[in-house]
Amino acid sequence: METDPLWTLIADSRRQGLTGDKRDAWLREALLRTPLDGIIGFQAGLERRVAQSRTWSLWAAADRVFGGWCSDDTFCYFQHWLIGLGRPVFDAAVDDPDSLAYVPEVLRLSARPRESWYDDHPTWESLDRLAPEAYERVSSLPADALDAAVRARRAASGPRGTTGTAPRGDRWSALDEPEAARRLPRLSEMFPLPRP
């Protein structure tokens, strides 16, 4: 049974079958019913998973999906979206970014032109705002007090993975077709780069 507040609520929200603003609303309400320690755990888990998935290879996978252009912000929102797909998909993608080629949501995207993705866009911009909003309402403290609580939790639990801002691994470009075909063969085939 999953005990991590992040993965528990992500799995519960997926079972609801909601997307977009409705999923945000559901998660916001669920967080408001969660004790402060759970809200802190949710945010700490989110930050830990974002750091864990900050690799050059995963960024290159996002770059392929987005047609050769993935900014810092877009990659962050892509990481949130990846977390939103659930723990098994997230863990597999961190281990092997090309495994995203087997994910139903990615398969659906590959079957459509990028300009028709609309609400299916592989990003989740608002995920990192949900816990701070809930924390502020439940604790009556400013939302930035959650940062201090997360730092305190991280310090108390000792080092757990990477928390730096620079992506890990060897930097390479998804625009380098031979390298992309070698490192991300399935995604490179599913998401060819637009012709200049």
Summary of the structure (lengths in Angstrom):
residues: 196
radius of gyration: 17.3
end to end distance: 49.3
largest distance: 53.9
contacts: 560
relative contact order: 0.17
helix: 67%
strand: 1%
